[in-house]
Amino acid sequence: MDFAPYQSSPPENNRPFSPPRSNVASPRASLDNRRPFSPSQQQRGAGFASPPPLQHPQPQRSWQPALPGQAAAGYAPETGTYVSEFDTSLGIRLDYEACLAYLALPPLGAIILLILERKSDFVRFHAWQSSLLFTVVFIVHLIFSWSKFLSWVIFIADLCLMGWLALRAYRDADTLDRFEVPIFGQIASRILDDE
């Protein structure tokens, strides 16, 4: 067979084709035992056994309660390559971990969460958003540190913002919706998409 790029005849002329179909028994058992497609036809035919029940394509984790004398309770360890959108690297529930991005001394807690969390994009988004937002809030605190009144107003607004964003992250964890703060949420989404 000639593999030159410029041939005088197309390679289909020299290529071997599949042998024609014959009524001789096939070496593959699946071709010999052709079953009808509908269940009603299958029940009429004698000698056909029902197929085995379908297996779930991904292994599921089962809850294992702690018995007296056992150290840990929770989900069984992962086996295989099953990955869920709700799994986290730290083993904490997704909604709690997303709240930690805002409640664990931002922006420092969010940066630590970015370093430790590798599985969940939902948690990483909230950690990026928290670290970006509260870094700017920290700089605003430094700029207005000369005024005691403004510092307290910004601090109270900072606490309210932390609580509100943590509540939004907690509520949105069921549907994996991301609440984006106007400027910082878009930047966090772009950073997360580039990872």
C-alpha positions in Angstrom: 0.0 0.0 0.0 1.4 3.4 -1.0 1.0 6.2 1.6 2.4 8.9 -0.6 0.5 12.2 -0.3 0.0 12.5 -4.1 -1.3 9.2 -5.5 -2.6 8.5 -8.9 -5.6 6.5 -7.5 -7.5 6.9 -4.3 -6.5 4.5 -1.5 -10.0 3.0 -1.3 -9.2 0.9 -4.3 -6.4 -1.0 -2.5 -7.9 -1.0 1.0 -9.1 -4.4 2.4 -12.8 -4.4 3.1 -14.8 -6.3 5.6 -15.9 -9.8 4.5 -19.5 -10.1 3.3 -22.1 -11.2 5.9 -22.9 -14.9 5.8 -25.2 -17.2 7.8 -22.3 -19.0 9.4 -22.1 -18.8 13.2 -20.3 -15.7 14.3 -17.2 -15.9 16.7 -19.0 -13.3 18.8 -21.7 -14.7 21.0 -23.6 -11.5 21.0 -24.3 -11.7 17.3 -25.6 -15.3 17.6 -28.1 -14.6 20.4 -30.1 -11.8 18.9 -32.9 -10.9 21.1 -36.0 -9.0 20.2 -36.1 -5.4 21.3 -39.4 -5.1 23.1 -40.1 -6.9 26.4 -43.5 -8.3 25.1 -41.7 -10.2 22.3 -39.0 -11.3 24.7 -41.5 -12.9 27.0 -43.1 -14.8 24.1 -39.8 -16.4 23.1 -38.8 -19.4 25.1 -35.3 -19.7 26.4 -34.5 -16.0 26.7 -33.5 -14.9 30.1 -34.1 -11.3 31.2 -31.0 -9.1 31.1 -29.3 -8.2 34.4 -30.5 -4.9 36.0 -28.6 -1.8 34.9 -25.8 -0.7 37.1 -25.3 3.0 38.0 -22.4 4.3 36.0 -20.7 6.0 38.9 -20.2 4.4 42.3 -22.3 6.0 45.1 -21.1 6.6 48.6 -23.2 5.2 51.4 -23.7 6.7 54.8 -22.0 4.8 57.6 -23.2 5.7 61.1 -20.8 5.6 63.9 -21.1 2.7 66.3 -19.9 2.8 69.8 -16.2 2.3 69.8 -15.7 3.5 66.3 -13.8 6.7 65.7 -15.4 8.2 62.6 -18.8 8.5 61.1 -19.7 9.8 57.7 -19.5 8.8 54.1 -17.4 5.9 53.0 -14.1 6.8 51.4 -14.2 7.4 47.7 -13.2 4.6 45.3 -12.6 5.0 41.7 -12.7 8.3 39.8 -16.1 9.4 40.9 -16.2 13.2 41.3 -19.2 15.1 42.6 -19.8 18.9 42.4 -20.5 18.8 46.1 -17.3 17.1 47.3 -14.6 19.2 48.9 -10.9 18.6 49.6 -11.2 19.3 53.3 -14.1 16.9 54.0 -16.3 19.7 55.3 -19.8 20.2 53.8 -19.8 22.4 50.8 -22.1 25.1 52.3 -20.1 25.4 55.5 -16.8 25.6 53.6 -18.2 28.4 51.3 -19.3 30.3 54.4 -15.8 29.9 55.8 -14.5 31.9 52.9 -16.3 35.0 54.3 -16.3 34.2 58.1 -12.7 32.9 58.7 -11.0 36.3 59.0 -11.1 37.5 55.4 -9.0 37.9 53.3 -6.5 35.7 55.2 -9.0 32.8 55.7 -10.0 33.0 52.1 -6.4 32.8 50.9 -5.8 29.7 53.1 -9.0 28.2 51.8 -7.7 28.8 48.2 -4.5 26.9 49.1 -6.2 24.0 50.7 -9.3 23.5 48.6 -8.7 21.9 45.2 -12.0 20.0 44.3 -14.9 22.5 44.6 -15.1 25.4 42.1 -18.0 26.7 44.2 -15.9 27.1 47.3 -12.9 28.4 45.2 -15.1 31.1 43.6 -16.3 32.3 47.0 -12.7 32.2 48.3 -11.5 34.3 45.4 -14.4 36.7 45.7 -13.8 37.1 49.5 -10.1 37.5 49.1 -10.4 40.2 46.4 -13.3 42.1 48.1 -11.9 42.1 51.6 -8.4 43.0 50.5 -9.9 46.2 49.1 -12.0 46.7 52.2 -8.8 46.3 54.3 -7.1 49.0 52.2 -10.2 51.3 52.8 -9.8 50.6 56.5 -6.2 51.7 56.3 -7.1 54.9 54.4 -9.8 56.0 56.8 -7.9 54.9 60.0 -7.4 58.6 60.9 -11.1 58.9 61.7 -12.5 57.0 64.6 -16.1 57.4 63.5 -15.5 56.4 59.9 -13.4 53.4 61.0 -16.3 52.1 63.1 -18.9 52.7 60.4 -16.7 50.8 57.9 -16.1 48.0 60.4 -19.9 47.6 61.0 -20.5 47.6 57.3 -17.7 45.1 56.9 -19.3 42.7 59.5 -22.7 43.1 57.8 -21.2 42.4 54.4 -19.4 39.3 55.8 -22.6 38.0 57.3 -24.8 38.7 54.2 -22.3 37.1 51.8 -21.9 34.0 54.0 -25.7 33.6 54.1 -25.9 33.9 50.3 -23.1 31.3 49.9 -24.9 29.0 52.4 -28.3 29.3 50.6 -26.8 29.0 47.1 -24.8 25.8 47.9 -27.9 23.6 47.1 -28.1 24.8 43.5 -24.4 25.8 43.1 -25.5 29.3 42.0 -22.8 31.9 42.4 -23.8 35.3 43.8 -21.3 37.8 42.3 -20.5 41.1 44.0 -20.6 43.6 41.2 -16.9 44.1 40.3 -15.1 41.5 42.4 -17.4 38.6 41.5 -16.7 39.0 37.8 -13.0 39.1 38.4 -13.3 36.0 40.6 -15.2 34.2 37.9 -12.6 35.0 35.3 -9.8 33.9 37.6 -11.6 30.6 38.3 -12.3 30.0 34.6 -8.6 30.5 33.8 -7.4 27.9 36.4 
